[in-house]
Amino acid sequence: MPKVLQPEPVTIDPHYSPQFYAELWGTSPSTVVRWFQDLEGVLKLNRPARNGKRSRVELRIPFSLAMKVYREHTQGAIE
């Protein structure tokens, strides 16, 4: 009888908005956007342009990446 392999558990990393992290860390949402806008793993959700307005891109940042970047930006700030 062939050996049956058990599936690996799937880890789901929750994604949150820049506003969420700004409130959590006491910073502005624009600071959070600046920190994460060009990083791999950040979801960029495009909203189409309407009525002549420019299109809008919303970010959703994975929690594990956010904690890593936050530690990098605050390391040494409390010393």
Phi, psi and omega in degrees: 000132181290148179287133180267124179273135176279139179292148176286142177294145180265126177264125179252119181265114181295145179248138181230163182280161174302325179300319179301310182291325178299317178292321180297318186261355181071036178240181177270152176301327180293327176295315179298316178301315180300319181295327192246348190301331183251010183272144177290139179102346178276129178280134178245113182258118182270133172252127182294153178289143178224143175052041177078000179276158180288156179289159185236139178245124177255140179260146169231120190252126179294140185302317182296320177293319180300316181294322179295312181294320179299316177299320179297320182282337183252356179299124180089350181285340184255001183288000000 
